[in-house]
Amino acid sequence: MTTPSEILRAKLNLETAQLAWPELERHFARGVVVKVANGMDLVDAALQVAENNAATVQAWLAEGRIAKAELADAEDWHARQPMFWAVVVAPWVLIQEVLPELNA
């Protein structure tokens, strides 16, 4: 049987998209961009936010695994113009920078 969390996870996964920084600037200006640390699952972070799992979200905030984007972040992203994976969990836009592939 499929649980509501599994359905929501699938929905969030389908709603992720790759965006360039210029497409995210207006959301940053509104103060709704939340950066998700590399190594974390962006969809899992979005699911925890969407389900209002406050204990988990607060722990991640305290650990720095998720954080509201700050001016220094925006300045860095403006200079470098990286790509991001993004998903909206209204009112938040959760983003995770796409890292270049390491060729061994």
Secondary structure, 3 states (H helix, E strand, C coil): CCCHHHHHHHHHHHCCEEEEHHHHHHHHHCCCEEEECCCCCHHHHHHHHHCCCHHHHHHHHHHCCEEECCHHHHHHHHHHCCEEEEEEECCEEEEEECCCCCCC
